[in-house]
C-alpha cells in the first residue's frame, strides 16, 4: 500500500507505538489541491475532516501519508496514524535551515519545530522549547561507531488524540 517509489528515507517514520503494537493505517479522504509526498506528516482539516499537509504549528497531526497526494479532492489517502506516546524517527535540521545536523545537538526533553524543507518533514532546531513546537526530543540515533547520526527519536506532542474512523 505504501508508495515506496516516492518515499524519501529522510521522511519521519514510527519507531515504536506507545502500546507496543503496530500503527494503524486508515483510509482517509484527501483535501483538494494537495501536493504532499509519501512520508509527509498530515492532519485532518477541522472544517471538513480531509487529509491536509502539515506545516509549521499545525495543531493536531493525524499521521504519516502512505502515498503521495493526487491533488484531487476525496481521493483515498491512506494514513499511518500517530497516537500520543508513539516514538517517531525524524531527520534533524540546523538553525539556519541549510543543512542536516547530528541529532545530539538537540536537547533531551525539549520541544522542537516541524519543518518541511525540499519535500521532507524534518525536526528543526531553530526555535527549541517554544510553546508552539510539536516534537519532544527523546534521544539521538547512533551509528555502529557510536557517533550520533542526523536522525533522532521524538514524540509528537500535538496529535489527534481522539482519532476515530476516517474516510
C-alpha positions as CSV (number, residue, x, y, z in Angstrom):
1,X,0.0,0.0,0.0
2,X,2.8,2.5,0.7
3,X,4.1,4.5,-2.2
4,X,7.7,3.0,-1.9
5,X,9.0,4.7,-5.1
6,X,8.0,8.1,-3.8
7,X,9.2,7.6,-0.2
8,X,12.3,9.6,0.8
9,X,14.2,7.7,3.5
10,X,14.7,11.0,5.4
11,X,10.9,11.3,6.0
12,X,9.6,10.6,9.5
13,X,8.7,7.0,10.4
14,X,7.2,5.5,13.5
15,X,9.8,3.6,15.6
16,X,7.5,2.3,18.3
17,X,3.9,2.7,19.3
18,X,3.0,3.6,22.9
19,X,1.1,0.3,23.3
20,X,3.8,-1.8,21.7
21,X,1.6,-2.6,18.8
22,X,1.7,-1.7,15.1
23,X,0.5,1.7,14.0
24,X,-2.8,1.5,12.2
25,X,-3.2,2.6,8.6
26,X,-6.6,4.1,7.8
27,X,-8.1,5.2,4.5
28,X,-8.9,8.9,4.7
29,X,-10.2,11.4,2.1
30,X,-7.7,13.8,0.6
31,X,-8.4,17.6,0.5
32,X,-8.3,19.2,-2.9
33,X,-5.1,20.7,-4.3
34,X,-2.7,18.8,-2.0
35,X,0.9,18.2,-3.1
36,X,2.4,16.3,-0.1
37,X,4.7,13.4,-0.7
38,X,4.6,9.9,0.7
39,X,6.1,10.1,4.2
40,X,4.8,13.7,5.0
41,X,3.0,14.3,8.2
42,X,-0.6,15.1,7.6
43,X,-3.6,16.3,9.6
44,X,-7.4,16.2,9.2
45,X,-8.8,19.6,8.4
46,X,-11.1,20.8,11.2
47,X,-13.6,22.1,8.7
48,X,-14.1,19.1,6.5
49,X,-12.0,16.2,8.0
50,X,-10.0,15.9,4.8
51,X,-6.2,14.9,4.8
52,X,-4.1,18.1,4.5
53,X,-0.3,18.5,4.6
54,X,1.2,19.6,7.9
55,X,3.1,22.9,8.1
56,X,4.7,24.7,11.0
57,X,2.4,24.9,14.0
58,X,-0.3,22.5,12.7
59,X,-2.2,21.7,15.8
60,X,-3.4,18.1,15.5
61,X,-1.2,15.7,13.5
62,X,-3.1,12.6,12.3
63,X,-0.2,10.6,11.0
64,X,2.1,9.8,8.0
65,X,0.8,9.9,4.5
66,X,1.5,6.5,2.9
67,X,1.1,7.7,-0.7
68,X,1.8,11.0,-2.5
69,X,-1.1,13.3,-2.9
70,X,-3.2,13.0,-6.1
71,X,-4.3,16.7,-5.9
72,X,-7.9,15.6,-6.3
73,X,-10.5,16.1,-3.6
74,X,-11.8,13.0,-1.8
75,X,-9.2,10.6,-3.3
76,X,-8.4,7.8,-0.8
77,X,-5.3,8.8,1.1
78,X,-4.0,6.0,3.4
79,X,-2.5,7.5,6.6
80,X,-0.5,5.7,9.3
81,X,-1.9,7.0,12.5
82,X,0.3,8.6,15.2
83,X,-1.0,8.4,18.7
84,X,0.1,10.0,21.9
85,X,3.3,8.4,23.2
86,X,4.4,6.9,19.9
87,X,8.1,7.3,19.1
88,X,8.8,8.8,15.7
89,X,12.2,9.0,14.0
90,X,13.0,12.4,12.3
91,X,15.9,13.6,10.4
92,X,17.4,16.7,12.2
93,X,18.0,20.1,10.6
94,X,20.0,23.0,11.9
95,X,19.2,26.5,12.9
96,X,19.9,28.1,9.5
97,X,17.8,25.6,7.7
98,X,20.6,24.9,5.2
99,X,22.0,21.5,6.5
100,X,21.2,18.4,8.4
101,X,22.9,18.2,11.8
102,X,23.8,15.5,14.3
103,X,20.9,14.7,16.5
104,X,23.0,15.0,19.6
105,X,22.9,18.8,19.1
106,X,19.2,18.6,20.2
107,X,18.4,18.7,24.0
108,X,16.6,15.8,25.5
109,X,13.1,16.7,26.8
110,X,13.0,20.0,24.8
111,X,10.4,20.6,22.1
112,X,11.3,21.4,18.5
113,X,9.7,22.6,15.3
114,X,8.3,20.6,12.5
115,X,9.6,21.9,9.1
116,X,9.1,20.9,5.5
117,X,12.3,21.5,3.6
118,X,12.7,20.5,0.0
119,X,10.0,17.9,0.2
120,X,11.0,16.3,3.5
121,X,9.4,16.8,7.0
122,X,12.3,17.5,9.4
123,X,12.7,18.2,13.1
124,X,14.3,21.7,13.1
125,X,16.3,23.1,15.9
126,X,15.6,26.8,15.1
127,X,13.2,27.6,17.9
128,X,13.8,25.0,20.6
129,X,11.4,24.8,23.5
130,X,9.0,27.4,22.2
131,X,5.3,26.9,23.2
132,X,4.1,26.1,19.6
133,X,6.5,23.2,18.9
134,X,5.2,19.8,18.1
135,X,8.2,17.4,18.7
136,X,9.7,16.3,22.0
137,X,13.3,15.1,21.6
138,X,13.9,11.8,23.3
139,X,17.4,10.7,22.1
140,X,19.8,10.6,19.1
141,X,20.3,7.5,17.0
142,X,23.9,6.3,16.9
143,X,25.8,4.6,14.2
144,X,28.0,1.4,14.6
145,X,30.9,3.5,15.7
146,X,28.9,5.2,18.5
147,X,28.7,8.5,16.7
148,X,25.4,10.5,16.5
149,X,23.7,10.3,13.2
150,X,21.4,13.0,11.8
151,X,18.3,11.1,13.0
152,X,16.7,11.3,16.4
153,X,13.8,9.8,18.2
154,X,10.9,12.2,19.1
155,X,7.4,12.1,20.5
156,X,4.9,14.0,18.5
157,X,3.2,16.3,21.1
158,X,0.2,17.6,19.1
159,X,-1.6,14.6,17.7
160,X,-5.2,14.0,17.0
161,X,-6.0,12.4,20.4
162,X,-9.4,11.1,19.6
163,X,-8.7,9.9,16.0
164,X,-11.6,7.6,15.1
165,X,-12.7,6.2,11.9
166,X,-12.0,8.3,8.9
167,X,-13.0,8.4,5.3
